[in-house]
Amino acid sequence: MDGSRNTTPEGAVEGFGAALRKLRMERGISAAHLARQLNYSKGHLNNVEKGVKRPSPEFIRACDDALDAHGALLALMPQPRPPRAHPPVRPAQLPPGPTHFVGRDRQLALLEDLRADGEGPLVVVVNGRPGVGKTTLALSWTRRIRDDYPDGVLVADLRGYSPSQPPAEPAEVLEEFLRALGVSPDRVPSTVSGRSALYRSLLDGHRTVVVLDNAVSSAQVRPLLPGATGAVAIVTSRDRLSSLAIHDGAYLVDLDVFTEREAIELLRTVVGPDRVRAHPDAAADVVRRCANLPLAVRVAAERIAARPALTLTDLAADLADESSRLAALAVDDEAPVHAVFSWSYRGLSPAVARMFRTLALHAGPGIGLGAAAALADVSVAEARNSLGRLVIGHLVDEVRHERFRFHDLVRLYAREQVDRDPPAETSAAVHRELVWYLRTVHAASLILGPSNQYFPGEIPATGPPPPALSSYEDAVGWFELELTNIVAATRQAYELGWYELAWQIPHALFEFLHLQQPWSIWENIYRIGLAAAEKAHSRTAEAWMRHGLGLVHLGLRRFPESFTLICEALEIRRADGDIDNQAWGMWALGTLHMETDRIPAAFDGFDEALRLFGQANDDYGQAATLNTIAHLHHRLGDSDKALPLCSEALAIYRASGNRHGEGDALHQLGEVHAALGQLDNALRCLEEALKVRRTTGDSKGEADTLVALAEISHRSGRQGTAREYLEQAVDLFAERGDPRSPRVDRLLAEIPRRPPPEEGDTSGTTARQGR
């Protein structure tokens, strides 16, 4: 925008700005506070105070009221600009309303900043999902600023998503604009370029607002943009129209759903504060079930307003059922929420529409490219293209790079559409996705435990390949990202009667669960797996699930339940002649006895595990058992016996490339060296263990190693470093939801708290490295 439109030949604008600033400062009010109170941006207020922005009468009245000026500011209101030549006809096409406009303070402030700071004609594209309130924002802002644009307002519905009419042609809209500007029909050029040139010529030198609502593409909008300095064009679209930003200097304003506060405010404005105040919990339920979508909240509010006998509690109950929620968001037999989704859906290509529908079959909260490709039975590249189109149209959200999620009400609409597909097609789509999850979980688990991965049965090699995971960090990161989806997929497999998949997925997940020990998730998914194994009449699968659940109860110190489950698994494995897994059962039984202080039984269990692992040629199992025996000797005060066992376990882990086991052995070796008074060796081993455990994502092991480092640092007199290690450990225990051990509580009491660091103090940084 040309700065000249913000000044006047007279000094009235500057005089008003100076008086406003002086009065504000006398009242002791900051510019930021006053801007918030006025619902204008701080930039707009600053420009008025500097005299470079002409205040509107509405703004002056608001300032006078906010500063209790009693008309002093009104008396300084700058006189209107000198008369200027208007277009032959001054268009005034702004429709009535919208009523009940609430919220959107941030977007309004941004729009005002763009008006204040821009040069040349201002073009703004407000984009967002159906029903998010794009048109409402555009018209409300136009109503606020129209006094600054005395040459008129032009408005056109471009019908980008109309259910009954094709998108408006630029030639058609230009003809309507030209006639609104006083051009007789016989003088309207025949070509789009001719009409556009005449339109821009008529607006040249004039301050006009052009509202282009429901645009479908940049090409549709481009001929309609004014070229005049001082003009404003505001475009609304469900697509981002990035081309307008790249080639035409447009500003893109992304509009999302309301915050809960804004949604409640709209409800309160429509139905009245008393009804909301009487049922605050129900009001919160209503807006939550409307997923804070402005159109849905407005429809729900109108239902309440139109029926005095209907309470918010009644409406919340009506909306509780997902299968009928969209139908409940209707007034007078009209369902506007359903309609706006359908208009966008009908505009999709067949491939993109199929992707949209099949995404509703996904059981988890978000989805990645690979799973989406499996659902739709397309390549990853094709899935990327279709999902990109859905993101541009605001039918799905890209919550992070190539991770996607439905808005809740859009998901319900997509579910309605996919339910119309043949059941055989939807069943095949879900099965493809579940197989993809099994393949990827198995592939990632092989990275975490390459020497320990045994998987019974064949894994199908159909559909999109698993993502490329080449390191511990990649594998752990993928598991952390997908864990909720993996649990949901397992439950979905069980509910659909695919029992083999429902126990195979949790079994393939064992390496990650054993590494990270998310106890509640582990217990949940293995209980589903056990129920599936029983339904599938697979005793081998039952043994896997019972053994895993036994380890969960052991970790949670539920020893009777753990003993029962481990013994049940052992009984099955002995009947099957499964030597290697009998060995793991004996290792678990020995660990259980160790934790319950049945020391002779613990040694017997570990000795039997070592014999069976040797018989099965399982080096990893032998290393794990040697390390656990070393731990037991260390606990009993026999660290001399523990030292060679730790060293042997470490050598086996390193030879097999098992990084998780390497971290365990290094930690145990460090603890043993510390017990023997070899503190330098202990620190070296534990610092190396910390690096390994952080690399492998072993947060439980990392916390244990931090505690050991804190204790050794404390013994060495390095209290600041000791406290820092300890605080990191406490934070990790809290993040994981793990109880603190008595050792941690003792150290918290013994190690003094660190004083606040002085400026320039760099002590204690060693403990922070790597976090």
C-alpha positions in Angstrom: 0.0 0.0 0.0 1.2 3.5 -0.7 2.0 5.4 2.4 0.3 8.5 1.0 -3.1 7.0 1.8 -2.3 7.1 5.5 -1.5 10.9 5.7 -3.4 14.1 5.0 -2.2 17.5 3.8 -3.3 19.0 7.1 -1.7 18.3 10.4 -4.9 17.0 11.9 -3.9 13.3 11.8 -0.5 14.0 13.4 -2.2 16.3 16.0 -4.7 13.6 16.9 -1.9 11.0 17.2 0.2 13.2 19.5 -2.8 13.9 21.7 -3.7 10.2 21.9 -0.1 9.3 22.9 0.0 12.1 25.5 -3.3 11.1 27.1 -2.4 7.4 27.1 0.9 8.1 28.9 -0.8 10.4 31.4 -3.1 7.5 32.2 -0.1 5.2 32.7 -1.4 2.7 30.0 1.0 0.9 27.7 0.4 0.8 24.0 0.1 -3.0 24.1 -2.5 -2.8 26.8 -4.6 -0.2 25.1 -4.3 -2.0 21.7 -5.7 -5.2 23.4 -8.5 -3.2 25.0 -9.4 -1.6 21.7 -9.2 -5.0 19.8 -6.7 -3.4 17.4 -3.1 -4.4 16.8 -0.3 -2.6 18.6 1.2 -1.7 15.2 -2.0 0.0 14.1 -2.1 2.0 17.3 1.6 3.0 17.0 1.0 4.2 13.4 -1.9 6.3 14.5 0.1 7.9 17.3 3.0 8.6 14.9 0.5 10.3 12.5 1.2 8.0 9.6 -2.2 6.2 9.9 -5.5 8.0 9.6 -7.8 6.8 12.4 -11.3 5.8 11.6 -14.2 7.4 13.5 -14.9 4.0 15.1 -11.3 3.9 16.4 -11.4 7.4 17.8 -14.6 6.7 19.6 -13.1 3.5 21.1 -10.0 5.5 22.3 -12.1 8.2 23.8 -14.1 5.7 25.8 -11.1 3.6 26.8 -9.1 6.6 28.1 -12.1 8.3 29.7 -11.4 11.4 27.6 -15.0 12.7 27.8 -15.1 13.8 24.2 -11.6 15.4 24.1 -10.4 13.0 21.5 -13.6 13.2 19.5 -13.1 16.9 19.2 -9.8 16.3 17.6 -11.3 13.9 15.0 -9.5 14.7 11.6 -11.8 16.2 9.0 -12.7 14.0 6.1 -10.3 14.0 3.2 -10.8 16.7 0.5 -13.4 15.7 -2.0 -12.0 13.5 -4.7 -13.4 12.0 -7.9 -15.4 8.9 -7.2 -16.1 6.1 -9.7 -19.2 6.9 -11.8 -21.1 4.8 -9.2 -20.0 4.1 -5.6 -20.6 0.4 -5.1 -21.9 -0.6 -1.7 -22.3 -4.4 -2.0 -21.4 -5.4 1.6 -24.3 -7.6 2.8 -25.9 -7.4 6.2 -24.3 -9.0 9.2 -22.7 -11.2 10.1 -24.2 -11.3 13.5 -22.7 -12.8 16.7 -19.1 -12.3 15.6 -16.7 -13.4 18.3 -13.0 -14.1 18.7 -10.4 -14.0 16.0 -8.4 -11.3 17.8 -5.1 -12.6 16.5 -6.3 -12.7 12.9 -7.9 -9.2 13.1 -4.7 -7.8 14.5 -2.7 -9.4 11.7 -5.0 -7.9 9.1 -4.6 -4.5 10.6 -0.8 -4.9 10.7 -0.9 -5.8 7.0 -2.9 -2.7 6.2 -0.6 -0.5 8.2 2.7 -1.9 7.0 2.1 -2.9 3.3 2.7 -1.0 0.1 0.7 -1.0 -3.0 -2.7 -2.9 -3.2 -3.2 -5.3 -0.4 -4.3 -8.9 -1.2 -5.2 -11.2 1.6 -6.2 -14.9 1.2 -8.1 -16.3 4.2 -8.0 -20.1 3.9 -9.3 -22.9 6.1 -11.5 -25.9 6.3 -15.2 -25.9 5.6 -17.2 -24.2 8.3 -14.3 -22.5 10.0 -15.7 -19.0 9.4 -13.6 -17.6 6.5 -16.5 -15.6 5.1 -17.6 -14.4 8.5 -14.1 -13.1 9.2 -13.8 -11.4 5.8 -17.1 -9.6 6.0 -16.6 -8.6 9.6 -13.2 -7.1 8.9 -14.6 -5.3 5.8 -17.3 -3.8 7.9 -14.7 -2.6 10.4 -12.5 -0.9 7.8 -15.0 0.4 5.2 -15.0 3.9 6.5 -11.3 4.1 5.4 -12.4 3.1 1.9 -14.9 5.8 0.8 -14.9 4.7 -2.8 -17.0 1.6 -2.1 -17.1 -2.2 -1.5 -17.4 -4.8 -4.2 -18.4 -8.4 -3.2 -18.6 -11.5 -5.3 -19.4 -15.1 -4.5 -17.0 -17.1 -6.7 -19.0 -20.3 -6.1 -15.9 -22.4 -5.7 -17.7 -25.2 -3.8 -21.4 -24.7 -4.8 -23.4 -27.9 -4.9 -25.7 -26.7 -7.7 -23.6 -24.2 -9.8 -20.2 -24.3 -11.5 -17.5 -22.0 -10.2 -18.0 -18.4 -11.4 -16.0 -17.5 -14.5 -13.8 -14.4 -14.1 -15.5 -12.8 -17.2 -18.9 -13.2 -15.5 -17.7 -11.6 -12.2 -15.9 -8.7 -14.1 -19.0 -7.9 -16.0 -20.9 -7.6 -12.7 -18.2 -5.5 -11.2 -18.1 -3.2 -14.2 -21.8 -2.7 -14.2 -21.7 -2.0 -10.5 -19.1 0.7 -11.3 -21.5 2.3 -13.7 -20.3 0.9 -17.0 -23.2 0.4 -19.4 -23.6 -3.1 -20.9 -22.7 -2.0 -24.4 -19.3 -0.7 -23.2 -18.3 -3.9 -21.4 -15.3 -5.5 -23.3 -15.8 -8.9 -24.7 -12.6 -10.5 -23.4 -11.4 -11.3 -19.9 -8.2 -9.2 -20.4 -10.2 -6.2 -21.7 -12.7 -6.4 -18.8 -9.9 -6.7 -16.3 -8.0 -3.7 -17.7 -11.1 -1.5 -17.7 -11.9 -2.6 -14.1 -8.4 -1.7 -12.9 -8.5 1.6 -14.7 -11.8 2.5 -13.0 -10.4 1.6 -9.6 -7.1 3.4 -10.2 -6.6 6.2 -7.6 -9.6 5.1 -5.6 -9.8 3.4 -2.2 -11.9 0.4 -2.6 -12.4 -3.0 -0.9 -13.0 -6.1 -3.0 -14.3 -9.2 -1.3 -13.8 -12.4 -3.4 -15.6 -15.2 -1.5 -15.3 -19.0 -2.0 -12.5 -18.9 -4.6 -11.5 -22.3 -6.1 -8.2 -21.4 -7.7 -5.6 -18.7 -8.2 -6.4 -18.5 -11.9 -10.0 -17.7 -11.0 -9.0 -14.9 -8.7 -6.1 -13.2 -10.5 -8.1 -11.2 -13.1 -10.3 -9.9 -10.3 -7.5 -8.3 -8.2 -7.4 -4.5 -8.2 -4.2 -2.8 -9.2 -4.8 0.5 -7.5 -2.7 1.7 -4.6 -4.8 2.0 -1.6 -7.2 -0.8 -2.6 -7.7 -4.0 -0.5 -8.8 -7.4 -1.9 -9.7 -10.1 0.6 -10.1 -13.6 -0.8 -11.6 -16.6 1.0 -10.9 -20.2 -0.1 -10.7 -23.7 1.2 -7.4 -24.0 -0.7 -4.3 -22.1 0.3 -3.9 -20.5 -3.2 -0.2 -20.4 -2.7 0.3 -19.2 -6.3 -1.2 -15.8 -5.4 1.4 -15.5 -2.6 4.2 -16.4 -5.0 3.2 -14.4 -8.0 0.9 -11.7 -6.8 2.3 -10.8 -3.4 -0.8 -12.0 -1.5 -0.7 -12.6 2.2 -2.0 -16.0 3.4 -4.0 -16.1 6.6 -4.6 -19.6 7.9 -7.9 -19.9 9.8 -8.3 -22.8 12.2 -11.2 -23.8 14.5 -12.0 -21.8 17.6 -10.3 -22.1 20.9 -12.5 -23.5 23.5 -12.9 -20.0 25.0 -14.0 -18.6 21.7 -16.4 -21.5 21.1 -18.0 -21.0 24.5 -18.2 -17.2 23.9 -20.2 -17.9 20.6 -22.5 -20.3 22.5 -23.0 -17.7 25.2 -23.7 -14.9 22.7 -26.4 -16.9 20.8 -28.2 -18.7 23.6 -27.6 -16.2 26.4 -25.2 -16.1 29.3 -27.8 -17.4 31.8 -28.3 -20.8 30.1 -24.5 -21.3 29.7 -23.9 -20.3 33.3 -26.6 -22.8 34.5 -24.9 -25.7 32.7 -21.1 -24.9 32.3 -20.0 -28.6 32.0 -22.7 -29.3 29.4 -21.6 -26.2 27.4 -18.0 -27.4 27.4 -19.3 -30.9 26.2 -21.3 -29.3 23.4 -18.4 -27.3 22.0 -16.0 -30.2 22.4 -18.4 -32.5 20.4 -18.6 -29.8 17.8 -14.8 -30.0 17.8 -14.8 -26.2 18.2 -15.8 -25.8 14.5 -17.5 -22.4 14.3 -20.3 -23.5 12.0 -21.1 -26.5 14.1 -21.1 -24.4 17.3 -23.3 -21.9 15.7 -25.8 -24.5 14.5 -25.8 -26.2 18.0 -26.4 -22.8 19.6 -29.3 -22.0 17.2 -30.9 -25.3 18.2 -30.8 -24.2 21.8 -32.0 -20.7 21.1 -34.9 -21.9 19.0 -36.2 -24.3 21.7 -36.4 -22.9 25.2 -37.2 -26.3 26.6 -34.0 -27.8 25.3 -31.2 -27.6 27.7 -27.4 -27.7 27.0 -27.4 -31.0 28.9 -30.0 -32.4 26.5 -28.0 -31.2 23.4 -24.8 -32.6 24.8 -26.5 -36.0 25.1 -27.8 -35.7 21.5 -24.3 -35.1 20.3 -22.7 -37.9 22.3 -23.4 -40.5 19.7 -20.8 -40.2 16.9 -23.0 -42.2 14.5 -25.7 -39.5 14.6 -23.7 -36.4 15.5 -23.7 -34.8 12.1 -27.4 -35.3 11.8 -27.9 -33.7 15.2 -26.2 -30.6 14.0 -29.2 -29.5 12.0 -31.8 -26.7 12.3 -35.2 -26.7 10.5 -34.4 -29.9 8.5 -31.2 -28.3 7.2 -27.8 -29.8 8.0 -25.2 -27.1 7.1 -22.3 -28.8 8.6 -22.9 -32.0 6.6 -23.5 -29.8 3.5 -20.3 -27.9 3.6 -18.3 -31.1 3.9 -20.2 -32.6 1.0 -19.4 -29.6 -1.3 -15.7 -30.1 -0.8 -15.9 -33.9 -1.1 -17.7 -33.7 -4.4 -14.9 -31.6 -5.9 -12.3 -34.3 -5.3 -10.9 -36.4 -8.1 -11.8 -40.2 -7.8 -8.3 -41.1 -6.4 -8.3 -38.3 -3.8 -11.9 -39.1 -2.8 -11.0 -42.7 -2.3 -8.0 -41.7 -0.1 -10.3 -39.4 1.9 -12.8 -42.2 2.5 -10.3 -44.9 3.4 -8.5 -42.7 5.9 -11.6 -43.0 8.0 -10.9 -46.7 8.4 -7.7 -45.9 10.3 -8.1 -46.7 14.0 -5.5 -44.3 15.4 -5.5 -40.6 16.0 -3.0 -39.7 13.2 -1.5 -41.5 10.2 1.7 -41.5 8.2 2.3 -42.0 4.5 3.0 -45.7 4.5 -0.1 -46.7 6.4 -2.2 -44.4 4.2 -0.7 -45.9 1.1 -1.5 -49.4 2.4 -5.1 -48.4 3.2 -5.7 -47.0 -0.3 -3.7 -49.7 -2.0 -1.5 -47.1 -3.8 2.2 -46.3 -3.9 3.8 -44.0 -1.4 4.2 -41.4 -4.1 0.5 -41.6 -5.0 -0.5 -41.4 -1.4 1.7 -38.3 -1.0 0.0 -36.6 -3.9 -3.5 -37.4 -2.7 -2.9 -36.4 0.9 -1.3 -33.2 -0.3 -4.4 -32.4 -2.2 -6.5 -33.1 0.9 -4.3 -30.8 3.0 -4.6 -28.0 0.5 -8.3 -28.4 0.6 -8.3 -28.4 4.4 -10.0 -31.8 4.6 -7.1 -33.3 6.5 -4.4 -31.5 8.6 -0.7 -32.1 8.2 0.3 -32.0 11.9 4.0 -32.6 11.2 6.0 -33.6 8.1 4.0 -36.3 6.3 1.9 -37.0 9.4 -1.9 -36.4 8.9 -5.0 -36.2 11.0 -8.7 -35.6 10.5 -10.7 -32.9 12.2 -13.2 -34.8 14.4 -16.3 -33.8 12.4 -14.6 -34.3 9.0 -13.6 -37.8 10.2 -17.3 -38.6 10.9 -18.3 -37.4 7.5 -15.5 -39.5 5.8 -16.8 -42.5 7.8 -20.3 -42.0 6.4 -18.9 -42.0 2.9 -16.7 -45.1 3.4 -19.6 -47.0 4.9 -21.2 -46.9 1.5 -18.3 -48.8 -0.1 -18.7 -52.5 -0.6 -17.8 -54.3 2.7 -15.2 -56.5 0.9 -13.3 -53.4 -0.2 -13.2 -51.8 3.2 -12.3 -55.1 4.9 -9.4 -55.6 2.4 -8.2 -52.0 3.1 -8.0 -52.5 6.8 -6.3 -55.8 6.5 -3.6 -54.2 4.2 -2.9 -51.5 6.8 -2.7 -54.1 9.6 -0.2 -56.2 7.6 1.8 -53.1 6.9 2.0 -52.3 10.6 3.1 -55.9 11.4 5.8 -55.7 8.7 7.1 -52.4 9.9 7.1 -53.3 13.6 9.0 -56.4 12.8 11.5 -54.6 10.6 12.1 -51.9 13.3 12.4 -54.6 16.0 15.2 -56.3 14.0 17.2 -53.1 14.3 16.7 -52.9 18.1 17.6 -56.6 18.7 19.1 -58.3 15.7 20.5 -61.2 17.6 17.3 -61.8 19.6 14.5 -61.6 17.1 12.5 -64.8 16.6 9.2 -64.5 14.8 6.9 -67.5 14.4 5.2 -67.8 11.1 5.5 -65.9 7.8 5.2 -62.1 7.5 3.3 -61.2 4.3 5.5 -59.1 1.9 2.6 -57.4 0.1 1.7 -53.7 -0.1 3.9 -50.6 0.4 7.3 -51.4 2.0 8.1 -50.3 5.5 9.8 -47.0 5.9 13.6 -46.9 5.6 14.9 -47.3 9.1 18.7 -47.6 9.4 19.6 -46.9 13.0 18.5 -47.4 16.6 17.5 -43.7 16.6 15.3 -44.2 13.5 13.7 -47.3 14.9 13.0 -45.9 18.4 11.7 -42.7 16.9 9.3 -44.6 14.6 8.0 -46.6 17.5 7.5 -43.6 19.7 5.6 -41.8 16.9 3.4 -44.8 16.0 2.9 -46.5 19.4 -0.7 -45.3 19.9 -1.5 -46.4 16.3 0.1 -49.8 16.9 -2.1 -50.4 20.0 -5.2 -49.2 18.1 -4.3 -51.5 15.1 -3.9 -54.5 17.5 -7.3 -53.8 19.0 -8.9 -53.3 15.6 -7.4 -56.7 14.4 -8.9 -58.4 17.5 -12.3 -56.8 17.1 -12.5 -57.8 13.4 -11.6 -61.4 14.2 -8.1 -61.4 12.7 -6.7 -63.1 15.8 -3.3 -64.1 14.3 -2.5 -60.5 13.5 -3.8 -59.4 16.9 -1.1 -61.5 18.7 1.6 -61.2 16.1 1.7 -57.4 16.3 2.3 -57.2 20.1 4.8 -60.1 19.8 6.8 -58.2 17.1 6.7 -55.1 19.4 8.5 -57.0 22.3 11.9 -55.5 21.6 10.7 -51.9 21.9 8.5 -52.7 24.9 11.4 -54.4 26.7 13.7 -51.6 25.9 11.4 -48.7 26.9 9.2 -50.4 29.5 6.0 -48.4 29.0 4.3 -50.6 31.5 0.6 -49.6 31.0 0.9 -49.8 27.2 2.8 -53.1 27.3 0.2 -54.6 29.6 -2.7 -53.3 27.5 -1.4 -54.6 24.1 -0.3 -57.9 25.5 -3.7 -58.5 27.2 -5.3 -58.0 23.7 -2.6 -60.4 22.3 -3.3 -63.0 24.9 -7.1 -62.9 24.3 -6.4 -63.2 20.5 -4.0 -66.2 21.1 -6.7 -68.0 23.1 -9.2 -67.3 20.3 -6.8 -68.5 17.7 -6.1 -71.7 19.8 -2.4 -71.1 19.5 -0.6 -72.4 22.6 2.8 -71.1 21.3 1.3 -67.6 21.0 -0.2 -67.9 24.5 3.2 -68.6 25.9 4.7 -65.5 24.3 1.9 -63.3 25.6 1.9 -64.9 29.1 5.7 -64.5 29.3 5.5 -60.8 28.3 2.7 -60.1 30.8 4.8 -61.8 33.4 7.6 -59.4 32.8 5.2 -56.5 33.0 4.0 -57.6 36.5 7.6 -58.2 37.5 8.5 -54.7 36.5 5.5 -53.3 38.4 6.5 -55.5 41.4 3.3 -57.5 41.3 5.2 -60.7 42.1 2.4 -63.3 42.6 0.8 -62.4 39.3 4.2 -62.4 37.6 5.1 -65.9 39.1 1.8 -67.4 37.8 2.2 -66.0 34.3 5.9 -66.9 33.9 5.2 -70.5 35.1 2.2 -70.9 32.8 4.4 -69.8 29.8 7.2 -72.2 30.9 4.7 -75.1 31.1 3.6 -74.5 27.5 7.2 -74.2 26.3 8.3 -77.4 28.0 5.4 -79.2 26.4 6.5 -77.8 23.0 10.1 -78.7 23.6 11.1 -75.0 23.0 14.6 -74.9 24.6 15.5 -71.3 23.8 12.3 -69.9 25.2 12.4 -72.2 28.2 15.8 -70.6 28.9 14.2 -67.1 28.8 11.5 -68.4 31.1 14.1 -69.6 33.6 15.9 -66.2 33.3 12.6 -64.4 34.2 12.0 -66.8 37.0 15.5 -66.3 38.4 15.0 -62.5 38.2 11.7 -62.8 40.0 13.3 -64.8 42.8 16.2 -62.2 43.0 13.7 -59.4 43.4 11.9 -61.3 46.2 15.2 -62.1 48.0 15.0 -65.8 47.4 18.7 -65.9 46.6 19.4 -69.7 46.3 16.3 -70.1 44.0 17.5 -67.1 41.9 21.0 -68.7 41.4 19.3 -72.0 40.5 17.1 -70.3 37.9 20.0 -68.5 36.3 22.2 -71.6 36.2 19.4 -73.5 34.4 18.9 -70.6 32.0 22.7 -70.6 31.2 22.6 -74.4 30.6 19.5 -74.1 28.3 21.0 -71.0 26.4 24.1 -73.0 25.8 22.1 -75.9 24.5 20.2 -73.5 22.2 23.4 -71.7 21.1 21.9 -68.4 22.1 24.8 -66.0 22.9 22.5 -63.1 23.6 20.6 -65.0 26.2 23.9 -66.1 27.8 25.1 -62.5 27.9 21.9 -61.3 29.5 22.0 -64.1 32.1 25.7 -63.4 32.9 25.0 -59.8 33.4 22.0 -60.5 35.7 24.1 -62.9 37.8 26.8 -60.2 38.0 24.1 -57.8 39.3 23.0 -60.3 41.9 26.6 -60.8 43.1 27.0 -57.1 43.3 23.9 -56.7 45.4 25.2 -59.4 47.7 28.5 -57.6 48.1 30.5 -60.1 46.1 31.7 -57.6 43.5 35.0 -59.5 42.8 32.8 -62.3 41.5 30.7 -59.9 39.5 33.6 -58.2 37.6 34.5 -61.1 35.2 30.9 -61.9 34.5 30.2 -58.3 33.5 33.3 -58.2 31.3 32.3 -61.5 29.6 28.7 -60.2 29.0 30.0 -57.0 27.5 32.3 -58.8 25.1 29.4 -61.0 23.8 27.1 -58.0 23.4 29.8 -56.1 21.4 30.6 -59.1 19.3 26.9 -59.5 18.3 26.3 -55.7 17.8 23.6 -55.6 20.5 23.8 -52.0 21.6 21.0 -52.2 24.2 22.8 -55.1 25.9 26.1 -53.2 25.7 24.5 -50.4 27.6 23.3 -52.8 30.3 26.7 -54.4 30.7 28.6 -51.1 30.8 26.2 -49.9 33.5 26.6 -53.0 35.5 30.4 -52.9 35.1 30.4 -49.3 36.3 28.5 -50.2 39.4 30.9 -53.0 40.1 34.0 -50.8 39.7 32.4 -48.3 42.1 31.8 -51.0 44.7 35.4 -52.0 44.4 36.5 -48.4 45.0 37.7 -48.0 41.4 35.9 -44.7 40.8 37.8 -43.6 37.7 36.9 -46.9 36.0 33.4 -46.6 37.3 32.9 -43.1 35.8 34.4 -44.1 32.5 32.0 -47.1 32.2 29.0 -45.2 33.3 29.6 -42.2 31.1 29.9 -44.7 28.1 26.8 -46.5 29.3 24.9 -43.1 29.3 25.9 -42.4 25.8 24.8 -45.8 24.6 21.5 -45.7 26.4 20.7 -42.3 25.0 21.6 -43.4 21.5 19.4 -46.5 21.8 16.5 -44.5 23.4 16.6 -46.6 26.6 15.1 -43.9 28.9 14.7 -46.3 31.9 18.3 -47.4 31.6 19.4 -43.7 31.1 17.7 -42.7 34.4 19.3 -45.6 36.3 22.8 -44.6 34.9 22.2 -41.0 35.8 21.5 -42.1 39.4 24.7 -44.1 39.5 26.7 -41.2 38.1 25.1 -38.9 40.7 26.2 -41.2 43.5 29.8 -41.6 42.3 30.1 -37.8 41.7 28.8 -37.3 45.2 31.4 -39.7 46.6 34.1 -37.9 44.6 33.1 -34.5 46.1 31.6 -33.1 42.9 28.3 -32.0 44.5 27.2 -29.6 41.7 27.6 -32.3 39.0 26.1 -34.9 41.3 23.0 -32.8 41.8 22.6 -32.1 38.1 22.8 -35.8 37.2 20.3 -36.6 40.0 17.8 -33.9 38.9 17.9 -35.2 35.3 17.2 -38.7 36.6 14.3 -37.5 38.7 12.9 -35.7 35.6 13.1 -38.9 33.5 11.4 -41.0 36.2 8.6 -38.4 36.3 8.3 -38.4 32.5 8.0 -42.2 32.4 5.7 -42.4 35.3 8.1 -44.7 37.2 8.3 -44.6 41.0 11.6 -43.4 42.4 13.8 -45.9 44.2 14.9 -45.5 47.8 18.4 -44.9 46.4 17.1 -41.8 44.7 15.4 -40.5 47.8 18.5 -41.1 49.8 20.7 -39.1 47.3 18.1 -36.3 47.2 18.5 -36.0 51.0 22.3 -36.2 50.9 23.3 -34.1 47.9 22.8 -30.3 48.5 20.7 -28.3 46.1 22.6 -26.2 43.6 22.6 -22.5 44.1 21.4 -20.4 41.1 24.4 -20.1 38.6 26.1 -16.8 38.5 26.6 -15.0 35.2 29.4 -16.6 33.2 29.4 -19.7 35.4 30.0 -22.8 33.2 30.3 -25.4 35.9 28.2 -28.5 35.7 27.9 -28.5 32.0 29.3 -32.0 31.6 26.2 -33.6 33.1 23.9 -31.8 30.7 25.7 -32.8 27.5 23.7 -35.2 25.4 20.3 -34.2 26.8 
